[in-house]
Amino acid sequence: MGLIKSVENLQQINKELKTKITEFNLAFTKLLNLIHSATR
């Protein structure tokens, strides 16, 4: 029982991490685009 709960918690954390990483990548891309257009 405890093990299954742990696995579920890990999957939830994994899902949240993936979301955060995606958000970070989007923000990073926007930042790079800003820098790129500023240096043109």
PDB file with SEQRES, HELIX, SHEET and CRYST1 records, atoms N, CA, C and O in Angstrom:
SEQRES   1 A   40  MET GLY LEU ILE LYS SER VAL GLU ASN LEU GLN GLN ILE          
SEQRES   2 A   40  ASN LYS GLU LEU LYS THR LYS ILE THR GLU PHE ASN LEU          
SEQRES   3 A   40  ALA PHE THR LYS LEU LEU ASN LEU ILE HIS SER ALA THR          
SEQRES   4 A   40  ARG                                                          
HELIX    1 AA1 GLY A    2  THR A   39  1                                  38    
CRYST1    1.000    1.000    1.000  90.00  90.00  90.00 P 1           1          
ATOM      1  N   MET A   1       0.837  -1.210   0.000  1.00  0.00           N  
ATOM      2  CA  MET A   1       0.000   0.000   0.000  1.00  0.00           C  
ATOM      3  C   MET A   1       0.872   1.261   0.000  1.00  0.00           C  
ATOM      4  O   MET A   1       0.657   2.186  -0.783  1.00  0.00           O  
ATOM      5  N   GLY A   2       1.859   1.271   0.896  1.00  0.00           N  
ATOM      6  CA  GLY A   2       2.735   2.436   0.984  1.00  0.00           C  
ATOM      7  C   GLY A   2       3.538   2.661  -0.289  1.00  0.00           C  
ATOM      8  O   GLY A   2       3.785   3.796  -0.697  1.00  0.00           O  
ATOM      9  N   LEU A   3       3.944   1.541  -0.914  1.00  0.00           N  
ATOM     10  CA  LEU A   3       4.750   1.620  -2.125  1.00  0.00           C  
ATOM     11  C   LEU A   3       3.954   2.225  -3.274  1.00  0.00           C  
ATOM     12  O   LEU A   3       4.449   3.083  -4.005  1.00  0.00           O  
ATOM     13  N   ILE A   4       2.717   1.769  -3.423  1.00  0.00           N  
ATOM     14  CA  ILE A   4       1.853   2.289  -4.491  1.00  0.00           C  
ATOM     15  C   ILE A   4       1.650   3.786  -4.317  1.00  0.00           C  
ATOM     16  O   ILE A   4       1.677   4.545  -5.286  1.00  0.00           O  
ATOM     17  N   LYS A   5       1.446   4.205  -3.068  1.00  0.00           N  
ATOM     18  CA  LYS A   5       1.255   5.625  -2.772  1.00  0.00           C  
ATOM     19  C   LYS A   5       2.499   6.417  -3.177  1.00  0.00           C  
ATOM     20  O   LYS A   5       2.393   7.506  -3.741  1.00  0.00           O  
ATOM     21  N   SER A   6       3.659   5.872  -2.888  1.00  0.00           N  
ATOM     22  CA  SER A   6       4.916   6.540  -3.226  1.00  0.00           C  
ATOM     23  C   SER A   6       5.063   6.703  -4.730  1.00  0.00           C  
ATOM     24  O   SER A   6       5.474   7.758  -5.215  1.00  0.00           O  
ATOM     25  N   VAL A   7       4.722   5.642  -5.469  1.00  0.00           N  
ATOM     26  CA  VAL A   7       4.814   5.687  -6.929  1.00  0.00           C  
ATOM     27  C   VAL A   7       3.866   6.749  -7.477  1.00  0.00           C  
ATOM     28  O   VAL A   7       4.235   7.501  -8.379  1.00  0.00           O  
ATOM     29  N   GLU A   8       2.650   6.817  -6.942  1.00  0.00           N  
ATOM     30  CA  GLU A   8       1.683   7.819  -7.379  1.00  0.00           C  
ATOM     31  C   GLU A   8       2.205   9.217  -7.111  1.00  0.00           C  
ATOM     32  O   GLU A   8       2.059  10.112  -7.943  1.00  0.00           O  
ATOM     33  N   ASN A   9       2.818   9.405  -5.939  1.00  0.00           N  
ATOM     34  CA  ASN A   9       3.391  10.714  -5.605  1.00  0.00           C  
ATOM     35  C   ASN A   9       4.510  11.076  -6.573  1.00  0.00           C  
ATOM     36  O   ASN A   9       4.608  12.219  -7.018  1.00  0.00           O  
ATOM     37  N   LEU A  10       5.352  10.100  -6.897  1.00  0.00           N  
ATOM     38  CA  LEU A  10       6.445  10.338  -7.843  1.00  0.00           C  
ATOM     39  C   LEU A  10       5.924  10.731  -9.215  1.00  0.00           C  
ATOM     40  O   LEU A  10       6.453  11.640  -9.853  1.00  0.00           O  
ATOM     41  N   GLN A  11       4.878  10.036  -9.666  1.00  0.00           N  
ATOM     42  CA  GLN A  11       4.299  10.356 -10.971  1.00  0.00           C  
ATOM     43  C   GLN A  11       3.727  11.761 -10.979  1.00  0.00           C  
ATOM     44  O   GLN A  11       3.836  12.471 -11.978  1.00  0.00           O  
ATOM     45  N   GLN A  12       3.115  12.168  -9.869  1.00  0.00           N  
ATOM     46  CA  GLN A  12       2.557  13.516  -9.759  1.00  0.00           C  
ATOM     47  C   GLN A  12       3.674  14.566  -9.814  1.00  0.00           C  
ATOM     48  O   GLN A  12       3.564  15.573 -10.513  1.00  0.00           O  
ATOM     49  N   ILE A  13       4.746  14.309  -9.067  1.00  0.00           N  
ATOM     50  CA  ILE A  13       5.896  15.221  -9.060  1.00  0.00           C  
ATOM     51  C   ILE A  13       6.506  15.313 -10.460  1.00  0.00           C  
ATOM     52  O   ILE A  13       6.866  16.395 -10.924  1.00  0.00           O  
ATOM     53  N   ASN A  14       6.616  14.159 -11.123  1.00  0.00           N  
ATOM     54  CA  ASN A  14       7.172  14.102 -12.475  1.00  0.00           C  
ATOM     55  C   ASN A  14       6.355  14.950 -13.427  1.00  0.00           C  
ATOM     56  O   ASN A  14       6.905  15.683 -14.249  1.00  0.00           O  
ATOM     57  N   LYS A  15       5.028  14.848 -13.313  1.00  0.00           N  
ATOM     58  CA  LYS A  15       4.122  15.612 -14.183  1.00  0.00           C  
ATOM     59  C   LYS A  15       4.313  17.106 -13.958  1.00  0.00           C  
ATOM     60  O   LYS A  15       4.389  17.883 -14.909  1.00  0.00           O  
ATOM     61  N   GLU A  16       4.391  17.501 -12.684  1.00  0.00           N  
ATOM     62  CA  GLU A  16       4.560  18.918 -12.353  1.00  0.00           C  
ATOM     63  C   GLU A  16       5.906  19.443 -12.834  1.00  0.00           C  
ATOM     64  O   GLU A  16       6.012  20.574 -13.307  1.00  0.00           O  
ATOM     65  N   LEU A  17       6.939  18.601 -12.707  1.00  0.00           N  
ATOM     66  CA  LEU A  17       8.270  18.996 -13.177  1.00  0.00           C  
ATOM     67  C   LEU A  17       8.264  19.235 -14.678  1.00  0.00           C  
ATOM     68  O   LEU A  17       8.822  20.219 -15.162  1.00  0.00           O  
ATOM     69  N   LYS A  18       7.620  18.317 -15.418  1.00  0.00           N  
ATOM     70  CA  LYS A  18       7.563  18.467 -16.872  1.00  0.00           C  
ATOM     71  C   LYS A  18       6.870  19.766 -17.252  1.00  0.00           C  
ATOM     72  O   LYS A  18       7.283  20.450 -18.189  1.00  0.00           O  
ATOM     73  N   THR A  19       5.813  20.102 -16.520  1.00  0.00           N  
ATOM     74  CA  THR A  19       5.090  21.349 -16.786  1.00  0.00           C  
ATOM     75  C   THR A  19       5.997  22.543 -16.538  1.00  0.00           C  
ATOM     76  O   THR A  19       6.042  23.473 -17.344  1.00  0.00           O  
ATOM     77  N   LYS A  20       6.724  22.517 -15.414  1.00  0.00           N  
ATOM     78  CA  LYS A  20       7.629  23.616 -15.075  1.00  0.00           C  
ATOM     79  C   LYS A  20       8.731  23.765 -16.123  1.00  0.00           C  
ATOM     80  O   LYS A  20       9.073  24.877 -16.524  1.00  0.00           O  
ATOM     81  N   ILE A  21       9.281  22.631 -16.562  1.00  0.00           N  
ATOM     82  CA  ILE A  21      10.348  22.659 -17.557  1.00  0.00           C  
ATOM     83  C   ILE A  21       9.831  23.246 -18.867  1.00  0.00           C  
ATOM     84  O   ILE A  21      10.523  24.029 -19.517  1.00  0.00           O  
ATOM     85  N   THR A  22       8.616  22.867 -19.251  1.00  0.00           N  
ATOM     86  CA  THR A  22       8.014  23.403 -20.475  1.00  0.00           C  
ATOM     87  C   THR A  22       7.844  24.913 -20.361  1.00  0.00           C  
ATOM     88  O   THR A  22       8.167  25.652 -21.291  1.00  0.00           O  
ATOM     89  N   GLU A  23       7.334  25.371 -19.212  1.00  0.00           N  
ATOM     90  CA  GLU A  23       7.144  26.806 -18.994  1.00  0.00           C  
ATOM     91  C   GLU A  23       8.483  27.533 -19.046  1.00  0.00           C  
ATOM     92  O   GLU A  23       8.593  28.617 -19.617  1.00  0.00           O  
ATOM     93  N   PHE A  24       9.500  26.915 -18.440  1.00  0.00           N  
ATOM     94  CA  PHE A  24      10.830  27.520 -18.433  1.00  0.00           C  
ATOM     95  C   PHE A  24      11.378  27.637 -19.852  1.00  0.00           C  
ATOM     96  O   PHE A  24      11.933  28.669 -20.231  1.00  0.00           O  
ATOM     97  N   ASN A  25      11.214  26.562 -20.637  1.00  0.00           N  
ATOM     98  CA  ASN A  25      11.695  26.577 -22.027  1.00  0.00           C  
ATOM     99  C   ASN A  25      11.009  27.657 -22.840  1.00  0.00           C  
ATOM    100  O   ASN A  25      11.651  28.338 -23.640  1.00  0.00           O  
ATOM    101  N   LEU A  26       9.697  27.819 -22.638  1.00  0.00           N  
ATOM    102  CA  LEU A  26       8.961  28.855 -23.362  1.00  0.00           C  
ATOM    103  C   LEU A  26       9.483  30.243 -22.988  1.00  0.00           C  
ATOM    104  O   LEU A  26       9.703  31.089 -23.855  1.00  0.00           O  
ATOM    105  N   ALA A  27       9.673  30.462 -21.702  1.00  0.00           N  
ATOM    106  CA  ALA A  27      10.165  31.764 -21.234  1.00  0.00           C  
ATOM    107  C   ALA A  27      11.576  32.024 -21.765  1.00  0.00           C  
ATOM    108  O   ALA A  27      11.907  33.139 -22.168  1.00  0.00           O  
ATOM    109  N   PHE A  28      12.395  30.978 -21.758  1.00  0.00           N  
ATOM    110  CA  PHE A  28      13.767  31.099 -22.229  1.00  0.00           C  
ATOM    111  C   PHE A  28      13.804  31.442 -23.717  1.00  0.00           C  
ATOM    112  O   PHE A  28      14.603  32.269 -24.156  1.00  0.00           O  
ATOM    113  N   THR A  29      12.931  30.797 -24.481  1.00  0.00           N  
ATOM    114  CA  THR A  29      12.840  31.054 -25.922  1.00  0.00           C  
ATOM    115  C   THR A  29      12.431  32.499 -26.180  1.00  0.00           C  
ATOM    116  O   THR A  29      12.986  33.164 -27.054  1.00  0.00           O  
ATOM    117  N   LYS A  30      11.447  32.982 -25.406  1.00  0.00           N  
ATOM    118  CA  LYS A  30      11.010  34.375 -25.553  1.00  0.00           C  
ATOM    119  C   LYS A  30      12.165  35.323 -25.255  1.00  0.00           C  
ATOM    120  O   LYS A  30      12.359  36.320 -25.950  1.00  0.00           O  
ATOM    121  N   LEU A  31      12.923  35.003 -24.221  1.00  0.00           N  
ATOM    122  CA  LEU A  31      14.067  35.830 -23.837  1.00  0.00           C  
ATOM    123  C   LEU A  31      15.114  35.863 -24.959  1.00  0.00           C  
ATOM    124  O   LEU A  31      15.636  36.922 -25.310  1.00  0.00           O  
ATOM    125  N   LEU A  32      15.403  34.693 -25.504  1.00  0.00           N  
ATOM    126  CA  LEU A  32      16.364  34.623 -26.606  1.00  0.00           C  
ATOM    127  C   LEU A  32      15.886  35.431 -27.798  1.00  0.00           C  
ATOM    128  O   LEU A  32      16.679  36.123 -28.437  1.00  0.00           O  
ATOM    129  N   ASN A  33      14.610  35.351 -28.102  1.00  0.00           N  
ATOM    130  CA  ASN A  33      14.048  36.120 -29.218  1.00  0.00           C  
ATOM    131  C   ASN A  33      14.186  37.617 -28.971  1.00  0.00           C  
ATOM    132  O   ASN A  33      14.496  38.382 -29.884  1.00  0.00           O  
ATOM    133  N   LEU A  34      13.952  38.024 -27.730  1.00  0.00           N  
ATOM    134  CA  LEU A  34      14.099  39.437 -27.387  1.00  0.00           C  
ATOM    135  C   LEU A  34      15.533  39.906 -27.595  1.00  0.00           C  
ATOM    136  O   LEU A  34      15.783  40.960 -28.180  1.00  0.00           O  
ATOM    137  N   ILE A  35      16.465  39.103 -27.104  1.00  0.00           N  
ATOM    138  CA  ILE A  35      17.883  39.444 -27.259  1.00  0.00           C  
ATOM    139  C   ILE A  35      18.252  39.492 -28.732  1.00  0.00           C  
ATOM    140  O   ILE A  35      18.968  40.388 -29.179  1.00  0.00           O  
ATOM    141  N   HIS A  36      17.758  38.523 -29.472  1.00  0.00           N  
ATOM    142  CA  HIS A  36      18.064  38.444 -30.903  1.00  0.00           C  
ATOM    143  C   HIS A  36      17.551  39.677 -31.649  1.00  0.00           C  
ATOM    144  O   HIS A  36      18.260  40.260 -32.469  1.00  0.00           O  
ATOM    145  N   SER A  37      16.317  40.063 -31.355  1.00  0.00           N  
ATOM    146  CA  SER A  37      15.768  41.226 -32.063  1.00  0.00           C  
ATOM    147  C   SER A  37      16.398  42.527 -31.573  1.00  0.00           C  
ATOM    148  O   SER A  37      16.400  43.521 -32.300  1.00  0.00           O  
ATOM    149  N   ALA A  38      16.931  42.535 -30.356  1.00  0.00           N  
ATOM    150  CA  ALA A  38      17.569  43.741 -29.828  1.00  0.00           C  
ATOM    151  C   ALA A  38      18.949  43.946 -30.462  1.00  0.00           C  
ATOM    152  O   ALA A  38      19.416  45.076 -30.600  1.00  0.00           O  
ATOM    153  N   THR A  39      19.591  42.843 -30.842  1.00  0.00           N  
ATOM    154  CA  THR A  39      20.944  42.949 -31.394  1.00  0.00           C  
ATOM    155  C   THR A  39      20.940  43.096 -32.908  1.00  0.00           C  
ATOM    156  O   THR A  39      21.997  43.261 -33.518  1.00  0.00           O  
ATOM    157  N   ARG A  40      19.759  43.039 -33.519  1.00  0.00           N  
ATOM    158  CA  ARG A  40      19.697  43.156 -34.974  1.00  0.00           C  
ATOM    159  C   ARG A  40      19.914  44.587 -35.431  1.00  0.00           C  
ATOM    160  O   ARG A  40      19.893  44.861 -36.631  1.00  0.00           O  
TER     161      ARG A  40                                                      
END                                                                             
